[in-house]
Amino acid sequence: MEYLLQLLIEKIENSENQWKPGANGWKSLSNKAGNLYDDRKHLKSDVVKAAKELEKTGLVKIEWVQGYREQDIQAIRYRQEDIPALYKLYRERVDPDFCARAELVRKYQEEIRAELQVLRTPWIRAYYEKLLQESESGRAKKATLEKAWRLFRKRRDCWRGIDELEDPMYKRLFSKKYLKDTKIFENGFQDFIVSTAKIYAKELLDDAMNDSEILSALLIEDYAQELALKGPLHLKWEDGTEIHNEDWRYGNILNSDTLRYAQIAGQQPEIQRVITIENKANYMMMPLEEHTLYIFTHGFFSPKECRFLQSLNQVLEHTKVEFYHSGDLDYGGIKIFLYIQKNIFPELQPLMMDVQTYEKYRDYAEKIEDTTLEKLKKLQIENPVLRQLAEKLVKEKKGIEQESFLL
């Protein structure tokens, strides 16, 4: 009987709807292909005998093969209204610790809803809502739900930590604080968090961001944030003390605390141009021009860097200042330009990001992958110079890294 009970329960638990409370009507466990019999483990005569014993409980009805009554089973039929009683019998005869799928779903959903009561971050909440929706789907097998629940519990502290962050935190410090080990986030959580953020946090991210930049957007930092710049910029501390960046003749690096506590002075008379530069070699070798502030972007700016530069833009927006960006002549370079234009300097213009520059350095061009080309084709670019460059890249299926300009 234990064997037949196990088959019945597996069928119910892995069905699309039978396991749900309130289901009714007849269902059956078919033996059409003789799949209930296995001479090595379950002899036909033993299965028939067990089925008769199970039938005596009143919870199933045997449908015999025509002409072979009491000898060969066609199917074992049961009413969905009797499933709770079948569960009870299964616990008594097979597994006292058995948890019905409906109970599993109920407990799982209770834990998800409890988290939704305290989570604030919209995209994390959207992910949890999706978990809730998936748990209600009948298409997911019970084993899949059990695994999902285990992973949910394992990752819960990590999600709580990300939800709490208001300022950037080093990755290993985050891991120690929320996961009790400095390396567990990197080794066991990072890839999942990044892949999930790509789906649910699209408003925060850009599809050209690498994993480190995505984590930075979530306020988890691989290393200390440092903003390299050279040229005129006046900062001040809360006590009014001013700092003139141009005093560092060959450039300066603002660390995380400076980005956090230093304020942009209300007047920036020396700044007539701001140039952001994607790659460090080009930033270092860019000829210095008077009244020009050069900023190394290192890719996508972090949230803290964005806030700092946004405050600079607010000071400069009522003065006559030109804004330029110089980067790779490829999909990533164009995406970084668009990101800076959207989030920091709306008046941004391309510098050495045009068809003429491409033609000049064509010998250094490298093939662009087909999937990246498709993304490039779909980009919405308002700036005519940049749009013509994108069209050129698509046509030639090649791009040029900015470092080539130095050769």
Helices and strands as residue ranges (DSSP letters): H 2-13, E 26-30, H 44-55, E 60-64, E 73-79, G 80-82, H 83-93, H 101-116, H 122-135, H 142-164, E 169-170, H 171-179, H 184-184, I 185-189, H 190-200, H 211-217, E 220-221, E 227-230, E 234-236, E 242-244, G 245-247, E 252-254, H 256-261, E 263-264, E 273-277, H 280-285, E 292-296, H 303-316, E 322-326, H 331-343, E 349-350, H 355-360, G 362-364, E 366-367, H 370-378, H 384-396, E 398-399, G 402-406
